[in-house]
Structure formats: C-alpha cells, structure tokens
Amino acid sequence: MGADGRVKRAGGLAALPAPLCPLCGQPNDCAPARCGDLDTPCWCRDVRIAPEALARVPPALRNRACLCRRCAGAEDPAAPSG
C-alpha cells in the first residue's frame, strides 16, 4: 500500500474506490474509481475542471475522491464559448 492509502499494483498505483463526489455526495461517474485502474479513460480527462471547485474539496479528500460533473463545473474545451 502506498503512503496515500492506494493499493500498489504491478503497473503502479490503483485508483481509490471513491464513487461519490466529495462536495455533494452524489455519484461522480469516475471510471478509474469503479474499476480500480488509473489507466482507465474517464470523463474528466477531456474537460476543464473549475479551479474554484477544486479549492472547495476538503483537504482530507484531496487526491482521494473525484468531483461529479456538476460540482466540477466541467467545460468541454472543444465546445464553443459564449
């Protein structure tokens, strides 16, 4: 087990099983958290997450649980602005 509580796997660290958003408590739809593999594609890799949203995550849950799309204020960078 790593210092952050993640289980070490042959290829590195596994994702933590944290299926709920730390801000609202609703499902975060985190694919890596569901399967335990950080190499799994996830919705958050293709969007910009609002820095304000990240700042609201309680310190004890930072880098341990993913935000849901609504709380992340996620924007698709390919979407037209305005």
Secondary structure by P-SEA (a helix, b strand, c coil): ccccccccccccccccccccccccccccccccccccccccccccccccccaaaaaacccccccccccccccccccccccccc
